[in-house]
Amino acid sequence: MNSVFVGIDLGGTNIKVGCFDSELNLLCKVSVATEADMGPAVVVERMTEAIISLVKDAGFKPEDIKAAGIGTPGPADYRKGIIINSTNMPTFKNVPGSTRKADPPTSRLKI
C-alpha cells in the first residue's frame, strides 16, 4: 500500500494543504479561500474537499492517507478533535474538526 501524508494550515483567509510522500518530500500543494464568514461547517467541508482533491492529483486515493497534521489559529483540543476558539475566525468556538458524514476513508480526516 502506498502512503501519503497531508499537512493543513487552516487560516482565516486561506486553507493551505500539502501532500507528502513517506520521506516527507512535498508532492503537491494547494491553497483555497477559507470563506470563514460562511461558518465552520463550510470551512471544514472546504478543507476536506481540498485534501481529497489534492491527494487524488498526487496519484493517491483517500484511503492511502496515513496521517494528517493541522495547524489552527488559536487553541484546539486535539484529543476531542475540536477548535476551542479561533483567534481570527470568531464563529469558531468548540467546533468539531469533522462535520461531514463521509465515506470511511475521508471520515478519518479530523482535527
N, C-alpha and C positions, 0 to 999 in steps of 0.2 A: 504494500500500500504506500502510495506517495503521501508525504506530509507537507502541509503548508501552515505557516504561522501568519497571524494577522495582528497588526498594530493599529490602534484607533486613537486619534486625537479629537476629542469632542470639544469643540469651541463654540462660543456664542455666535460666530459668524460663519464658520466653515467646519465641516467634518472631514478630516483627512484620514485616509486609510492606506496602509501599506501592506503588501503581500510579500512574504519572505520564504525562502527555501529552508531546508533543515540546517544549513550552515549560516543562516541569517543574512543571506545575500538578498538585497531588495530586487524583487522580480518586476513589480509594477506598483503604481500608486495612483490615487485619485483624490480629488477634493470636490466636495459638493456643498452647496449652501445649507446651513443648519436649519434655517427657517424657524428659529426658536419661538417667534411670535405665534406660530401655528399650534403650539402646545407640545408637551412632552411626548405624547403618543406618535405624533407626526415625525418628531425628531428621531425617536427610536426606530420607527419604520424606515426613514431615510437612511439611517446608519446601517440597518440590516440589509436593505436593498443595495447599498454601495458595497458592502462586504461581499455579498453573493455575486454581484456583477464583476467585481474585481477578481475574485477567486476564479471565476469561470474564464475571464480574459487571460489569466495566467496559465490556463490549461488544466485546472484542477476542478474537482467537484466540492460542493459544500461539506460533504462528509469526510473530505481529506483534511479539513482544518483540525490540526492537533491542539492548538492553543491560540488564544487571543488575549491581547492586553489592551487596556483602555486608560487614557488619561482624561480626567474630567475636571472642569473648573469648580473648585470648592470641594468640601468633604463628601466622601462616599462610604457606605458600609458594604465592603466587598463580600463579606460573608452572607449578608442578606440580599446582595445584588441591587442596592438602591443608591440613588444620588440623594444625599440628605438635603443639601442646599447649594444651588449653583450660584456662584458669585456674579455671573453675567447672563444668566438665564433665570429671571426672577420667578417664573412659574414652576421651576423645578424644585419641588420640596417633597422629599420622601418618594421620589419617582422610581418605580421598578425599572430595571435595565432592559426588561423584555416585556413588551405589551402585545406582542404579536403571537397569534395562535398559528404556529408554523409546523411544517413537517419536521420530523426528528432531527435531521442534520442542521437545520438553521435554528431550531428552538433552543439549541445548546448555547447560542451566542447571547450571553447575558453579561451584565456588569458584575 
